[in-house]
Amino acid sequence: MFKKIGLILVLWCFSQMALSQETPIQPGDVLKVSVYGNPDLTTETEVSSTGFINLPLLGAIEIAHLISSQASEKIEQRLIDQKVLKNPQVIIVVLESKTNTVSVLGQVKAPGKYKINAGSRTLVDFIAIAGGLNPNASKDITIIKADLPSPANKITLNMEQIFVDGETNVLTMKNALLQSGDIIYVPEAPVFYIYGKVNRPGSFLLKREMTVAQAIALGGGISSVGTTRGLSIRRKSKGGKFIDIKVNENTLIQANDTLYINESIF
C-alpha cells in the first residue's frame, strides 16, 4: 500500500516538473490543433496579439500563457460544452515559437530573430547564425538581457578579446548564455581621420588601444614632405566643442579624432 502511494507521489512530482519546464503558449506562436478521429476539426492557426485562436465550430478561445496540455484540456471542455463531441482528445503542437528566440541586430549580414536550441546558446553561436559580422562592425558587442533590470541588463563583450587573447571563459558566464528575448546589438566600429602629409589620408576603423604611431602606419606612413614634429589631434570635448591638442606618437587615438600631419619646413 505504502509502496503504491510512494510511486504515485514520485510520478506526480515528475509530472509537475515537466509542466514547470514546458514553455507557455504566447501571442504570435503558430499552433497545429488536432482532434483525434476528426480531421475536419484539425487546423493550423496563429495566436493573436490578444492571446486568442479561432477554431472550427468553436470560435475564439483564449489560450495564451497556458502550456499545451492545459490549452488542450480547455478546448476539449469547450467541445463537450457545445455538444460537438462527447469524449474529445485534443493535441496541440507548437509549430513556430515567437518567444524562444534571440534578436541579432546591427552590423551583421542577416539581422533577425533566431531560435534557441541545444547547439545555439552563446554570442558566438548567434553571430555565426546571422552570417557573421559586416566589415564595418565594431568588435565591442552588446548583449541586452531580457531577464535583468536596466542598466545591469547590458553586457559588452569584445570579439578580439575572445578570439585573439583567448579569453573564452567569458562565453560560459551565466549572463552570457542567451535566453529567450535577449538582444544582441552589433554597432558600427568607431572611426578616426588622418589628414595632412600622409600617403593615404582618409577615415579608418579604430582598433583598441591604437596609438598615433599605429594610426600613421594605417595612413600609409608620413609622406616625403611630412614630419612627426608638431603632431596634433582635433577632438570633440565633453561640451561638444572641437579643440586642438598636441600629441606624440604614443598618444592613444579616440573615436572621431582627426589626426593632422604637418608639412616639414626643411
N, C-alpha and C positions, 0 to 999 in steps of 0.2 A: 504493500500500500504506500509506504513512505518513499520507496524507490520510484513508484509511478508518479507521485506528486513531485518528487525531485526532478524527474525527467521533464514533466510539464513545465516546471519553473525554468529549467535550462532552455527549453525550446522557446518559451515566452521571451526570455532575456535576449536570445539570438534574434527573434523576430523584431523586438524593439530596437536593437542595434541596427538592423537592416533598414528599418523605417527611418531612423535618425540620420542614416548616411545617404538616403535617397534624396536627390535634388528636387525641390518643389517645382511644379509647373509655373512658368512665368509668362506674362504678356509677350507676344512675338514668337513663342515656341510653335513649331509645326508638329501636329499630332496625327497619328493614324488611330482611329477609334473603330474597333472591330467588335461585332456582336456575334458570338458563336452560333452557327447554324442559320444566320440571317445576313447573307452577303449584301442584300439590298439596303441594310442599315449601316454598312461599313462606309466610312468616309475619311478623307484627309482634310484637315482644317487648321487654320491658324488662330491662336488665342488672341483675342482683340486687346487693344490697349487698356480696356476696362476690365479684362480678365474673363470674358465670356467666349464660348464656342457655340456654333449653331449646328444642330444635328437633325437629320431627317425625322419627321413626326414629333420631335420633342421641342424644337425651337432653341432658344438661348438658354445656356446653362453656365453658371459661374463656376469655374474650376481653378482659377489662378491661385497659387500658393498652396495647393493641395499636391501631395505626391500621387503618382499614377494610380496606386491601389485605392486610395481614398476617392479620387475622381471617378474611377470605375464603379465603385460602390454607389456613389451619388447618381451616376447615370443609370445604373441597374434599378435603383429605387424609383427613379423617375419613370422608367419603362413599366415598372409594376404599377405605380400610382395612376398612370394614364392608361392602364389596361392594354398596353401594346404587347407585352409578353408576361407570362406567369413566372418563369424562372430564368431570367436572362443572365448571360455570362459575358461581361464586357472586358475587353483587353485594350489598354492604351499604350501605344509605343510613341516615344518622343523621336520624331524623325530629324528634327533640327532644333537645337537649343540656342536661344539668343543670350543666355546668361553665362554659360560655361565657356566664355571667350575672353581673349585679351586683345586690346586695341593697340595696333602699331601705327604711329602717326609720324609725320615729318619726313625727313630726308632718307627714306628707304625706297626701293624700287617698286614695291607693291603695297602701299599703305592699305590698311583694312582691319577687319576683325578676324581672329583666328582661334580655332578651338584648342582648348587644353586637353591633352591626353597623356598617356604614360610616358611618351617619348618627347613631349614638348612641355617643359616646365620652367625653363630659365630664360634670362635675357638673350643669351647667345642662340638658343633654340628658335626663339621667335624672330630675331633679326634675320636668321637664315631662312625661315619660312617666308618672310616678307621680301625675299630676293636679295638681301644684303644691303649695305649702305651705299648711298649715292656718293660720287666723288667729292662733293662739297659738304658732306656730312661731318658734323662735329664728332669727336671721339668721346666727348662727355655726354652720356646718355642718361636721361631722367626716367625713373620708374615712379609712377603715381599709384600708390596702393589704395585699393578701394575700401579696405577694412581698417584704415588708420585715419585719425583726425588730422587736419592741416595744422601746422606745417610739417608734422612728423611723417606725413604720408608721402613725402618726396625723397627719393633716394637717387643719388647720382653716382654712376659707375663709369670709369674710364676704360675704353676698349684697349687702348695701348697698354695700360697698366695690367690688364688681364692677360693679354697675349704676349707682350714684349717682356714685361717684368716677371711674368709667371705667377702672378698673384691670383690663381684660380680659386682660392678659398672663398673669395667674395661671392662666388656663384652658389655656394652652399649655405650662405647665410639665410636664416629663416625668412627675413624680409625680402630677399632677392628671389625666392621661389615664387613664381607668379600664380595668382589665384584669379578666379572669375571676377571680371570687372576692372582688373588692373589696366593701366595705360602705360605704354612705352612711347616716349617722345624723343625723337632724334632731331635736334636743332641744326641749323646751318653752322658750319665751322666759322669761328671768328677769323677776320682777315686783318692785315695791316698793309700799308702802302709804302713804297720806296721810290723816291724821285731824285732827280739831280744827275750827277755824273756817275751813273752805274750803267753796266752793259745791257741790262734788261729791266728797265723801270716798269712799275705797274703794281697790281694788287696780288697778294699771296696769302695762302692759308697759314694761319698762326698755329704753330705747334707749342706744346707745353714747354715752359722754361726756355723759350727761344731768346738768345742774346742778339744784340745789334750785329755782332760779327757773323752770326749764323744767318741773319736776315740779309746782310750784304752778299753773302755767298749765294743765297737763293736768287738775288738780283743779278747774278752773273759776275759779281765782283765789281770793284771800282774801275772805272774806265781809265784810259791813259791820261786823261786830263783831270781826274778827280783826286781827292785827298781824304784821309781819315781825320785830319785836323778840323776842329770846329763842328763835329757831328751834332746834329740837333734833331729833336722829335717834336712835332706838333701834336698835342694831346688834349682831349676834352676834359676839363676839370669837373668836379662834382657839381659845380654851379652851372654847368652847361656851356661855359666859355672855353675857347681854344687858347692854349698857352704854349709857348715855345720853351723847351727845356734843353739844356746842354747835357749830352750823354757821352759815354765812352763805349768801347767795343764789348764790354761786359755787362752793360745795362740790359735789363730784361724788357723785351717788347710786350706791349699790352694791345688788346683788341682795338682796332680802328686807329692805331698810331700811324702817323705819317713820318717816315724817316727821310731826312734830306741830306744828300751828299754834296758837299761844296766843291767848287772848281779850284784846282791848285793854281796859286798865283805864280808858281815857278815853272 
